[in-house]
Amino acid sequence: MSQSFSELPLSPAMLDNLNALEYHHMTPVQAQALPLILAGRDVVAQAKTGSGKTAAFGIGLLHKLDVSQFQVQALVLCPTRELADQVAKEVRRLGRFTHNIKVLTLCGGMPLGPQIGSLEHGAHVIVGTPGRLMEHLRKQTLSLANLQTLVLDEADRMLDMGFSDAIAAIVKECPSQRQTLLFSATYPEQIDTMAGRYLQQPQRVEVESVHHHEVIAQHFYPIDARAQGYRLIERLLATHTPESTVIFCATRQECQELADQLADDGYYALAIHGDMQQRERDQVLLRFANRSCSLLIATDVAARGLDFKALDLVINYELPRDPEVYIHRMGRTGRAGEQGLTISLVTERDMHRLERIEQLTRQPPEWHHEDELALADQGGMKPPMVTIAIDGGKKNKIRPGDILGALTGDAGFAADLIGKIDIFPFHSYVAVQRQQGKAILARLRDSTIKGRKLKVRLLDRLK
């Protein structure tokens, strides 16, 4: 089986771009799926989060794209806006070798009007969520008549979230002569049914869905009651001193209460769950991704589709009912060859859930006890960065280079003090080194960006 991208029938420009992106060797899912995708076959691929599946279908759909035909030729369906944003970003990166490829994201939580305007100007690739895509199809602002490739990404989660009818309605609008690619981390019976309905003689690709214990250590701590869990979390953080941790909770209320309690005790913690406004969720995610927040307290639905590249620790505040969800959570640590760690708090009532996890992972639980841990050190590690919000974005023609220039030009700050820069339609966010946060904020308040003085504020506490 081919392991190098250079062995695939890809254009020299695509190979050059993959090389520039440092994509030299294929991941297992890419090695199995890409030859089939490039040959035009329908594919059902079972692969865990972080396996490289986005590049697999992204390279495939870009390979057959005809840029001279300004019509929607590829559609990627995703369960959440966050995942859709990440997929669109990756497809744009993979498509840099060809000029004028237009990738459009269509998701809920954003105004419909600008999306309709963008569709009027045309697009080659659409990445979106089922609900918003249905809205555009009902309004006839989106045509799929020329579609060549349909991708159902994280199909198991779309089914879990109740999108089955919406997917059926969207597929009905697609040409029958098309290539369909279905990606799913798990393979419940409904996925088999979905593949039978929407794919033509699909080829099945499966890579190892259970994470090897040498890559991700799994520790289990017995607790008498959930109330004991908070003290244990403090001691775990003091012992392992992680720079980035996600703590999974079962409910939105539990998630918010735990985040509030940690923040009150001086930890740099933020919650993300379904009760939050989209802009709030965007801010939380970018602060976690740019390393100005070190603890993210999340529900499974809110965290679905989020790609954290360097996650030190995952804590299950409560074991999930579904053992497949445990696998999803665990898969967020131990990526890119790094050692990962998953820690679970287990009450007597959770033992039946643990038994099901043991059956799926084929590993006996490795038990640990609270008395092995360091004493709590309230506040934990300070994140290395802080985030500054700027009241201006894409609509003001602001680009990352404008913000970087304002800080490194006359302001005189070294470029290595500046971290991730995120530009949204009406707001921008820049991560800066914590020690210089106050000085950089003061300088930005006195500076102009694109010839305009803009309001700036700090999103994170400095102490």
C-alpha positions in Angstrom: 0.0 0.0 0.0 1.3 3.5 -1.0 2.6 5.5 2.0 3.9 8.6 0.1 1.7 11.2 -1.5 4.1 11.3 -4.4 3.0 7.8 -5.4 -0.6 9.0 -6.0 -1.8 10.3 -9.3 -1.9 13.9 -8.1 -1.0 17.1 -10.0 2.6 18.4 -9.5 1.1 21.6 -8.1 -0.9 19.6 -5.5 2.2 17.6 -4.6 4.3 20.7 -4.2 1.7 22.2 -1.9 1.5 19.0 0.2 5.2 19.2 0.5 5.1 22.8 1.6 2.5 21.9 4.2 4.9 19.1 5.4 2.5 16.4 4.4 5.1 13.9 3.4 3.7 10.5 4.4 0.1 9.4 4.5 -1.7 8.5 7.7 -3.3 5.0 7.7 -6.8 6.3 6.7 -5.3 8.4 3.9 -3.2 5.4 2.6 -6.3 3.2 2.5 -8.9 5.7 1.4 -7.2 8.1 -1.1 -6.4 5.6 -3.9 -10.1 4.6 -3.8 -11.3 8.2 -3.7 -9.0 9.3 -6.6 -10.4 6.3 -8.6 -13.9 7.7 -8.1 -15.2 5.0 -5.8 -17.7 5.6 -3.0 -16.1 5.1 0.3 -17.2 4.4 3.9 -14.3 5.1 6.2 -14.2 4.4 9.9 -11.5 6.5 11.5 -11.0 8.2 14.9 -10.7 11.9 15.4 -7.3 13.3 14.5 -6.6 10.5 12.0 -6.1 12.8 8.9 -9.5 12.1 7.4 -10.1 15.8 6.4 -7.1 15.8 4.2 -8.2 12.4 2.7 -11.5 13.7 1.4 -10.2 17.3 0.9 -7.4 16.1 -1.5 -10.0 13.9 -3.2 -12.6 16.6 -3.9 -10.0 19.1 -5.0 -8.4 16.7 -7.4 -11.6 16.5 -9.5 -12.6 20.2 -9.2 -12.9 22.2 -12.4 -12.2 25.8 -11.3 -13.3 27.2 -14.6 -16.9 26.0 -13.8 -18.1 28.4 -11.1 -20.7 26.1 -9.7 -21.0 24.1 -6.5 -19.1 20.8 -7.3 -18.4 19.5 -3.7 -20.5 19.6 -0.5 -19.2 18.6 2.9 -21.8 18.0 5.6 -20.6 18.5 9.2 -22.4 18.1 12.6 -21.3 21.5 14.1 -20.2 24.9 13.0 -16.9 24.5 14.7 -16.0 21.4 12.7 -17.3 23.0 9.5 -15.0 26.0 10.1 -12.0 23.7 10.6 -12.8 21.6 7.5 -13.2 24.7 5.3 -9.9 26.1 6.6 -8.1 22.8 5.8 -9.7 22.6 2.3 -8.5 26.1 1.6 -5.0 25.2 2.7 -5.0 22.1 0.6 -6.3 24.1 -2.4 -3.7 26.9 -2.3 -2.0 25.4 -5.4 -4.9 26.5 -7.6 -6.0 30.1 -8.0 -9.6 31.3 -7.5 -10.9 28.2 -5.6 -13.8 29.5 -3.6 -14.7 27.6 -0.4 -17.8 28.8 1.4 -19.0 27.9 4.9 -22.8 27.8 5.5 -23.7 27.3 9.1 -26.3 28.4 11.6 -25.5 31.0 14.2 -24.6 33.4 11.5 -26.8 35.9 9.5 -28.4 34.4 6.5 -28.2 37.6 4.3 -24.4 37.7 3.8 -24.4 33.9 3.0 -27.1 34.5 0.3 -24.9 37.3 -1.1 -21.8 35.0 -1.2 -23.8 32.3 -2.9 -25.0 34.7 -5.6 -21.3 35.2 -6.5 -20.8 31.5 -6.8 -18.7 28.9 -5.0 -16.9 25.6 -5.8 -16.9 23.9 -2.4 -19.6 24.3 0.3 -18.9 23.2 3.9 -21.9 23.4 6.2 -24.3 22.1 8.8 -27.5 20.3 7.8 -30.0 22.8 9.3 -28.6 25.9 7.5 -28.1 24.0 4.2 -31.8 23.0 4.4 -32.7 26.6 4.8 -30.8 27.6 1.7 -32.3 24.8 -0.3 -35.8 25.8 0.8 -35.1 29.4 -0.2 -33.6 28.2 -3.5 -30.5 30.2 -2.8 -28.3 27.1 -3.1 -28.2 24.7 -6.1 -26.6 21.3 -6.0 -27.4 20.4 -9.6 -23.7 20.3 -10.6 -22.5 18.4 -7.5 -19.8 15.8 -8.1 -18.7 15.0 -4.6 -20.8 14.7 -1.4 -19.0 14.1 1.9 -20.8 13.1 5.1 -18.2 14.0 7.8 -18.6 12.6 11.4 -21.8 10.9 10.2 -22.3 9.1 13.6 -22.6 12.4 15.4 -24.9 13.9 12.8 -27.2 11.0 13.5 -26.8 11.4 17.3 -27.8 15.1 16.9 -31.0 14.2 15.0 -30.0 15.3 11.5 -31.2 12.1 9.8 -34.2 13.7 8.0 -32.2 16.8 7.0 -29.5 14.7 5.5 -32.1 12.7 3.5 -33.6 15.9 2.2 -30.2 17.3 1.2 -29.1 14.1 -0.5 -32.4 14.2 -2.5 -31.3 17.5 -4.0 -27.9 16.0 -5.2 -27.5 14.4 -8.6 -27.7 10.6 -8.5 -24.4 10.4 -10.5 -22.0 11.6 -7.9 -19.2 10.3 -5.6 -20.2 10.0 -1.9 -17.7 9.7 0.9 -18.9 8.8 4.4 -16.6 9.3 7.4 -17.5 8.1 10.9 -15.5 7.5 14.1 -17.9 4.7 15.1 -19.9 2.2 13.1 -23.3 1.7 14.6 -26.1 -0.1 12.7 -27.6 3.3 11.5 -24.3 4.0 9.6 -24.7 0.8 7.7 -28.2 1.8 6.8 -27.1 5.3 5.8 -24.3 3.8 3.6 -26.8 1.5 1.9 -29.2 4.4 1.1 -26.7 7.0 -0.1 -23.6 5.2 -1.5 -23.2 3.1 -4.6 -21.2 -0.2 -4.0 -19.0 1.5 -1.3 -15.6 0.4 -0.4 -15.1 0.0 3.3 -12.0 1.4 5.0 -11.3 0.9 8.6 -8.3 2.0 10.7 -7.8 1.1 14.3 -10.5 2.9 16.3 -9.2 2.0 19.7 -6.2 4.0 20.9 -3.2 2.0 22.0 -2.4 2.2 25.7 1.3 3.0 24.9 0.1 6.2 23.2 -2.6 7.2 25.6 -2.4 6.2 29.3 -5.8 5.7 31.0 -6.1 6.2 34.7 -9.2 5.6 36.8 -9.8 7.1 40.2 -12.5 5.8 42.5 -14.6 8.5 44.3 -17.4 8.0 46.8 -19.6 10.8 45.4 -19.4 13.5 42.7 -18.8 16.1 45.4 -15.4 14.5 46.0 -14.5 15.0 42.4 -13.7 18.7 42.6 -11.0 18.2 45.3 -9.6 15.4 43.2 -9.5 17.6 40.0 -7.4 20.2 41.9 -4.9 17.5 43.0 -4.7 16.1 39.5 -3.9 19.5 38.1 -1.3 20.1 40.8 0.3 16.7 40.1 0.3 16.7 36.3 0.7 20.6 35.7 -0.9 20.4 32.2 -0.7 23.4 29.9 -4.0 22.4 28.2 -6.8 20.3 29.7 -10.4 19.5 28.7 -12.7 18.3 31.4 -15.9 16.6 30.1 -19.2 16.9 32.0 -22.5 15.2 31.4 -24.8 18.2 31.5 -24.7 21.9 30.7 -25.4 22.9 34.3 -22.7 20.7 35.7 -20.3 22.1 33.1 -21.0 25.8 33.9 -21.0 25.2 37.7 -17.6 23.4 37.6 -16.1 26.1 35.4 -17.4 28.8 37.7 -16.0 27.1 40.8 -12.6 26.6 39.2 -12.5 30.3 38.0 -13.5 31.5 41.5 -10.6 29.5 42.9 -8.1 31.2 40.6 -7.9 28.7 37.8 -7.8 29.9 34.2 -11.0 27.9 33.3 -13.8 28.5 30.7 -16.9 26.6 30.0 -18.4 25.7 26.6 -21.9 24.2 26.2 -25.1 24.5 24.2 -26.7 27.3 26.2 -24.0 29.8 25.1 -24.4 32.3 22.3 -22.3 31.5 19.2 -20.0 34.5 19.7 -19.4 33.5 23.3 -18.5 30.0 22.1 -16.2 31.4 19.4 -14.3 33.5 22.0 -13.9 30.5 24.4 -12.5 28.3 21.7 -10.1 30.8 20.3 -8.8 31.6 23.9 -8.2 27.9 24.5 -6.6 27.4 21.1 -4.3 30.4 21.4 -3.2 29.3 24.9 -4.7 32.2 26.9 -6.9 29.7 28.8 -5.6 26.4 30.1 -8.8 24.6 31.3 -11.8 24.0 29.1 -14.9 22.5 30.7 -17.1 21.0 28.0 -20.1 18.9 27.2 -19.7 16.3 24.4 -22.0 18.1 21.9 -20.2 21.4 22.4 -16.8 19.9 22.0 -17.7 17.8 19.0 -15.6 18.5 16.0 -13.0 20.7 17.8 -9.5 19.9 16.9 -7.0 20.5 19.7 -3.5 19.7 18.4 -1.6 19.7 21.7 -3.9 18.5 24.5 -2.0 17.3 27.5 -4.8 15.9 29.6 -8.5 14.8 29.2 -10.5 14.4 32.4 -13.9 12.6 32.5 -15.6 14.3 35.4 -18.3 11.7 34.8 -18.0 8.6 32.6 -20.2 8.8 29.5 -23.1 6.4 29.0 -21.9 5.4 25.6 -18.4 3.7 25.6 -17.9 5.1 22.0 -18.1 8.6 23.4 -15.3 7.7 25.8 -13.1 6.7 22.8 -13.9 10.1 21.2 -12.9 11.9 24.4 -9.7 9.9 24.8 -8.8 10.6 21.2 -8.3 14.3 21.9 -5.0 13.7 23.7 -1.9 11.8 22.5 -1.9 13.1 18.9 1.0 13.4 16.5 3.0 10.7 18.3 2.9 12.5 21.7 2.1 10.6 24.9 -1.5 11.3 26.0 -3.3 10.9 29.3 -7.0 10.4 30.1 -8.2 10.4 33.7 -11.7 9.3 34.7 -13.5 9.8 38.0 -15.6 6.7 38.8 -18.3 6.3 41.4 -19.9 2.9 42.4 -22.9 3.8 40.2 -20.5 4.2 37.2 -19.2 0.6 37.3 -21.5 -0.7 34.6 -20.3 2.0 32.3 -16.7 1.2 33.1 -17.4 -2.5 32.2 -18.6 -1.5 28.8 -15.6 0.7 28.2 -13.3 -2.2 29.2 -15.1 -4.5 26.7 -14.6 -1.9 23.9 -11.0 -0.9 24.7 -10.0 -4.5 25.6 -7.9 -3.2 28.4 -8.5 -3.7 32.2 -8.8 -0.4 34.1 -5.6 1.0 35.7 -6.7 2.1 39.1 -5.0 5.0 41.0 -5.9 6.7 44.3 -6.1 10.3 45.5 -3.4 9.8 48.1 -0.8 9.3 45.3 -1.4 12.9 44.2 0.2 16.2 45.2 -1.8 18.6 47.4 -4.0 21.1 45.6 -2.3 24.3 44.3 -5.1 26.7 43.7 -5.0 28.5 40.4 -2.8 26.0 38.6 -0.5 27.0 35.8 -0.8 30.4 34.3 -1.4 30.2 30.5 1.5 31.7 28.6 -0.7 34.1 26.6 -3.6 36.6 27.0 -6.1 37.6 24.4 -6.8 41.1 23.2 -10.1 41.8 21.5 -10.3 44.5 18.8 -13.6 46.0 17.6 -12.9 45.6 13.9 -12.6 42.7 11.5 -13.0 41.5 7.9 -15.8 44.0 7.2 -13.3 46.7 8.1 -10.8 45.1 5.6 -8.5 44.2 8.6 -6.0 41.4 7.9 -3.7 39.6 10.4 -0.8 41.5 8.8 -2.3 44.8 9.8 -2.5 43.8 13.5 1.0 42.3 13.4 2.3 45.5 11.7 0.7 47.8 14.3 2.5 45.9 17.1 5.9 45.1 15.5 6.3 48.3 13.4 6.4 51.7 15.3 5.2 50.0 18.5 8.5 48.0 18.5 7.3 44.7 20.0 9.2 41.6 18.9 7.2 39.3 16.6 7.8 36.3 18.9 5.6 38.1 21.6 2.6 37.9 19.3 0.7 34.6 19.0 -2.4 33.5 17.0 -4.4 36.2 15.3 -8.1 35.4 14.5 -10.2 37.7 12.3 -14.0 37.6 12.4 -16.4 39.8 10.4 -16.7 42.5 13.0 -14.1 41.6 15.6 -10.4 40.5 15.7 -8.5 38.7 18.4 -4.7 38.6 19.0 -2.9 36.4 21.5 0.2 38.1 23.1 2.7 37.0 25.7 1.2 37.3 29.2 4.1 39.3 30.7 3.8 41.9 28.0 0.0 42.0 27.9 -0.5 45.2 29.7 2.2 47.1 27.7 0.8 45.8 24.4 -2.8 46.6 25.3 -1.7 50.2 26.2 0.2 50.6 22.9 -2.8 49.3 20.9 -5.1 51.8 22.5 -2.8 54.6 21.3 -2.3 53.1 17.9 -4.3 53.1 14.6 -5.0 50.0 12.5 -5.8 50.7 8.8 -5.7 54.4 9.7 -8.5 54.0 12.3 -8.4 54.1 16.1 -10.3 51.0 17.2 -11.6 49.9 20.7 -9.4 47.3 22.3 -9.9 45.3 25.5 -8.3 42.4 27.4 -10.4 39.2 27.6 -8.2 37.5 30.2 -7.0 38.4 33.6 -3.3 39.1 33.9 -2.8 37.8 37.4 
